[in-house]
């Protein structure tokens, strides 16, 4: 999360809440209609008046923003937060003027950013060491092969169909795991196989899938440098994570246009 977003989450949370409700309303309505779920009218009515209902909804949105900040290491003192909020709503004089508030926030967020970067660097170092140890041991297991790049793979079932080039599109079923077994993504979660241009994914996938033929089923063991490196990807893939994928190559398509 960058500094601008964090500042916005505190300074304009109510506005963001209303904007978020407006932006997502069509998608939410469509999803509810498609799934046959009941509308929110009954639950909302239990909250009281329309003003009370909207106030609760805004509180939820602001709460999510603050929780996201908390999850990323930025603590918020709710007592002081609510005091300032009430002071502004009452039209009373605040303890800080606008310039002072901005200076305080920028200093605070800079400190939080430094802490977050230090934490990521420490976590990345630990992940790299764990990944290297995992791959070293894994390389000795039966059926596991290691390429010149450091990619490891195991053939669970050899395919007999077409073999993809880097410029092709492919359709696959897959499951992605961390080395501790945590599943972070799968085509099953998406409800169907996934199709993509092979040269648009991480290097470990590009290399590994080009080893396969249609109908093949491989397990890919991808070191951090062939995956996302020091980047954090979502909540589960932390810096320098070694990744494990079970991949079934269903189809090799035509070359991706413009690739």
URVENPE-V483995 format. One record per helix or strand of 2 or more residues. SS is the DSSP state (@ for helix, = for strand). FROM is the first residue (numbers start at 1). TO is the last residue. If there is no record, write none. Layout:
ss: [SS:SS]
from: [FROM:FROM]
to: [TO:TO]
This chain:
ss: [@:@:@:@:@:@:=:=:=:=:@:=:@:@:=:@:=]
from: [3:13:41:50:78:98:144:152:168:183:187:194:198:203:217:224:243]
to: [11:35:45:71:89:138:146:157:178:186:190:197:200:210:222:226:255]
